[in-house]
Amino acid sequence: MSCLKIGDLYAFLEGELSPIQRENIEGHLSSCPRCREALAERRLLSEAALSLPDLEIPADFTEQVMAAIVPVRRRLPVWLIATAAGLSSLMLLLLVAVISGEENLLTLLARLNHSFWGYAKNAVVLGAKLLTLLSLTEKVLGSLSQPIFKGLSVLTSLLRPGGQVFLMIFALVVFVMLFYFLSKKLMMGEKT
Amino acid sequence: MNEEKDKVLVKRTLRGDTKAFEMIIRNYQQSLLNYIGRMVGERELALDFTQEVFIKAYASLRSFEPQYKFSTWLFKIASNLVIDHWRKKKIPTLSISEPLTDDSDGLTLEIPDEKPSIIRKLELAELGKRIDWALGQIPTALRELFVWRHVNGLSYEEMAEIKNLPVGTVKNRVYQAKEMIRRLLETKP
């Protein structure tokens, strides 16, 4: 066997040879002092390269980097923005009223308190009415849906088989689109 | 570095947890500085570049695709920064897809018959210093691969992924870098 190639020596050192290739190289090395010397040199070089010292890093490097990073402003929820805007407007109104001297602060607060609970009562009544309306709508739609779908079934059965298939595919596509639209609107997961 | 741990830290950072990104910095600052420092040759500049790598990584964290290794992604950002620096300084950047020599596959063995090896005479620490010097003399593209392999301990597969090259080409370039360093150490003891 002729002397080894450099690539073989490195592959041997890094354990990247097949058992047969390894055996061949070991056989050659046992009888060739030049290749043994070459291998030893490259082994030493690799070991020295692995022990290259770390470059010194300042103790506060992480803090420096963090200070340089401008935190990405997180989008606040709409309800929080609306509440904050409402509260600050209210505070501003109160402040204007007090400064202008038209109203005593205590009187103003008492009036405000009275109005607030009045509005709260109205909101509860309105909510209850809406719920009643929704339950009525559900009842009406429930009783109407049965004859509607029965009628649709009878009507479509009058169509040719091709027409029936087309109509069913059309209805399926509409349902899938509706489902997709709703799931997108209601999606809560994190975007990756 | 732990691949899964990195991905958890990335997710936490994306949810707004800045402490998680702080941990990422602590995990990678030394290896990135070791790499960049040996590529640009100036510690202060290397510190600035290392900081820039983290800033860029933070700004584009959403574009990180979790099927890849986070460390590979970071080193890719660092490598692009270093290449930009070389271009600005008009340092010739050899494309590592181009062969350096005709015998790229079978580098020939040149061993003196009787002379004792110069490398062998040196202690490992002293040899390390000389390797650092020799690294500055070899082509930048080969230096980069050598540093990744021997200083950062990247696998050939990781390096191939960063450079978008076949693993065989990367291995060959690392061998060429080692040979160049060895010859430099022999000619300039």
Contacts between the chains, C-beta under 8 A, distances in Angstrom:
chain1	res1	chain2	res2	distance
A	3	B	109	5.3
A	4	B	109	6.5
A	5	B	106	4.5
A	5	B	107	6.6
A	5	B	108	7.4
A	5	B	109	6.9
A	6	B	106	7.5
A	6	B	107	3.7
A	6	B	108	7.2
A	6	B	109	6.1
A	6	B	175	6.1
A	6	B	179	6.0
A	7	B	105	6.8
A	7	B	106	6.5
A	7	B	107	6.4
A	7	B	171	7.9
A	7	B	172	7.1
A	7	B	175	5.6
A	9	B	109	7.8
A	10	B	171	7.9
A	10	B	174	7.8
A	10	B	175	4.8
A	10	B	178	6.8
A	11	B	171	7.9
A	34	B	109	7.6
A	34	B	111	4.9
A	34	B	113	7.2
A	35	B	109	7.3
A	35	B	111	7.8
A	37	B	111	6.1
A	37	B	117	6.6
A	38	B	109	5.8
A	38	B	111	5.0
A	40	B	117	7.6
A	40	B	120	7.1
A	41	B	117	5.2
A	41	B	119	5.3
A	41	B	120	6.7
A	41	B	182	6.9
A	42	B	178	6.9
A	42	B	182	7.1
A	44	B	119	5.8
A	44	B	120	6.3
A	44	B	124	7.7
A	44	B	127	7.2
A	45	B	119	6.3
A	45	B	127	7.5
A	45	B	131	7.5
A	45	B	178	6.3
A	45	B	181	6.9
A	45	B	182	5.7
A	45	B	185	7.8
A	46	B	150	7.1
A	46	B	178	7.4
A	47	B	124	6.3
A	48	B	124	5.0
A	48	B	127	3.9
A	48	B	128	5.2
A	48	B	131	5.8
A	49	B	128	7.6
A	49	B	131	5.7
A	49	B	146	7.4
A	49	B	150	3.8
A	49	B	151	7.5
A	49	B	178	7.8
A	49	B	181	7.9
A	50	B	150	5.7
A	51	B	124	5.7
A	51	B	125	7.4
A	51	B	128	5.6
A	52	B	34	7.8
A	52	B	38	8.0
A	52	B	128	5.1
A	52	B	131	6.4
A	52	B	132	6.5
A	52	B	150	7.1
A	52	B	151	5.5
A	53	B	128	6.7
A	54	B	30	5.8
A	54	B	33	7.8
A	54	B	34	5.8
A	55	B	30	8.0
A	55	B	33	5.1
A	55	B	34	5.6
A	55	B	37	4.3
A	55	B	38	7.9
A	55	B	43	6.0
A	55	B	46	6.8
A	56	B	43	7.3
A	57	B	29	5.9
A	57	B	30	5.9
A	57	B	33	5.5
A	57	B	47	7.6
A	58	B	47	7.2
A	61	B	25	7.8
A	61	B	29	5.8
A	61	B	47	7.2
A	61	B	50	7.8
A	61	B	51	7.8
A	62	B	22	5.9
A	62	B	25	4.8
A	62	B	26	5.5
A	62	B	29	6.7
A	64	B	51	6.7
A	65	B	25	5.4
A	65	B	29	7.7
A	65	B	51	5.1
A	65	B	54	4.9
A	65	B	55	7.2
A	66	B	18	6.9
A	66	B	21	7.5
A	66	B	22	5.8
A	66	B	25	7.2
A	68	B	51	6.1
A	68	B	55	5.9
A	69	B	18	7.8
A	69	B	21	7.4
A	69	B	54	7.3
A	69	B	55	5.9
A	69	B	58	5.2
A	71	B	18	6.3
A	72	B	16	7.8
A	74	B	16	5.4
A	190	B	14	7.5
A	190	B	15	7.2
A	192	B	14	8.0
A	192	B	66	7.4
